[in-house]
């Protein structure tokens, strides 16, 4: 009897979570999709974002981003962040992948093509949320984060995944 009650509670909790995610998707999703589409120059709609996206490797984000594995440049100026993303662009070129936001499961991820990495900076700024880009061609992710900072050091960029770390080591070493 207890197992049956526990199962009913679990299913009810999942149903409530789905309802809340749908509410958030309807309330906040259109603006976030607009920000991404405008910044990438791509016509995107809410239906382009799948909540069922499964990543090859989950982003590891500890409480202190400076302790994240992979390549990390945290708490830098906008100029330094733009320079780093330009270097990434020069190394990788425009790429295809999946774009979304960290901790916004209600939105999900959209499959996009020809992404130019400096655009991630504008998305993070406008949404004031960490942008995640999972690359198609390798098990790698690039995070671009922005938060308002009184000393104008509110930008962070993280690259994780064996192949992507190897390819971008030069860009992060320059900083």
N, C-alpha and C positions, 0 to 999 in steps of 0.2 A: 504494500500500500504506500509506503514512504517513497519508493522508487517512482511510482506512478505520479505522486504529488510533485516530486522533484522534477520529473520530466515535464509536467504541465507548467510549472513555474519557469523552467528553462525556455520552453516554447513561447510563453507569454512575454518573457523578457526580450527574446529575439524579435517578436512581433512589435513590441514597443520601440525597440532600437530601430527597426526598419521604418516605422512610422515617423520617428524623430528625424532620421536621415532624409526621408522624403520631404519633410517639412523644411529642413535646412536647405536641401537641394532646390526646392521651389523658391525659397526666400532669398538665398544668397547666390545660387548657381548662375543665374543669367548675368549678373554683374561680373562675376569672376570669368565666365566664358567670354564676355565682351572684352575684358582686359587682356586676356590671352590672345584672342583673335586679332584685336587691334594691334597689339605689340608684335605679333608674328606676321601680320599682314595676311592672315588666313581666315577664310569664312568658316567660323565654327559655330555650332549650335549646342545647346545643352544635351541633346540626344547623341552627340558625338563622344560624350564622356561616359565611360563604362565604370560602374562601381565594382564589377567583377574582375578587374585587371589584376593579374597575378605577376609579381616581379620575380626574377631569377634570384636576386639577392636583395633582401630588405635593407634599407638605409639604416645604419647604426648611428644614433644621435644621442650621446650621453648628455647629462645635465650641463656639463661644460663643453661646448662645441669644440674647444681647442684640443680636447682629448679624444675626438672622433678618430677612428682608423682611416687610413687612406691619406689623401693629401688635403691639408686644411690651411686656409688663410682666413683667420677670424678677426673681427673688429678692425676693419680697415676703412679708409676713406672711399668715397664714390669714385674718385679718380683711380685709385689703386684697384678697386673692384673692376672697373671698366677695362683697365689695362690687362688684368688677369684674364677676363673673359675674351678680350681681343686675342690674346696669346692662345687661348684654348681654341678659338675660331681658326686661327692660322694653322694650328697643328691638326685639328680634326676636320676642318671645313664644315659646310652645312651638312647636317645629319638628320636622319629619320629616327623617330623614337616616340615615346609616350610622355606626355606632359600633364602635370597636376600639381597639387599642393600638399605639403606635409600636414598631417593631422586634419585633413578635410575629406575624409572617406566618403562623405555624402556627395561630393562632386565626382570623384573617380578620375580616370585618366583618359586623354584623347590621343589617338594615333595621329601624329603630325609629320610633315615632310619638310626637308630643307631648312631646318631650324638653324638660325644664326645666334650664337651664344650671347652676344651683347644684348639681345632682346630680352634675355632672362632678367637682366638688371631692372629694366622698366616694368616688367611684370611684377617682380618682387616689391618694387617701390609702390606701384599703384594699388596692389592688393594688400600691401603690408603683411605679407605672408611668405613663408619659405616655398620657393618653386622647386619642384623635382623634375628632372629630365632623365628618363631611362633610355639609354641608347639601344637601338635595334641590333647594331653590329657586334655588340659585346655585352657581357654581363657587367654593366657599369652604370653609375648614376652620378649626375652632377646636381648639387644643391646650390641655389643662390638665395641668400637670405638678406632681408633688410628690416631694420626696426629703427624707429626714431631715436636718435642719440644726441644729447646736448653737446657732445664734442665731435660730432660728425664722423664717428667711427662705427656706424651701424650696419656695415656690410660684411658678409661672410660668404665664402665659396668653399665647397667641399667636393672632392671627387673620390668615389669609392668603387672598387672592383679591380681585380688584378690587371686586366688589360688596360683599362683606362688610366690607372695609376702609373703604369709603365710609360704610356704614351704622353702623359701630361707632366711628368716629373720636372721637366725643364721649366715649364711655366710657373710652377709653384716655387721652384728653387730661386727664380729671379726676384722673388719678393723677399 
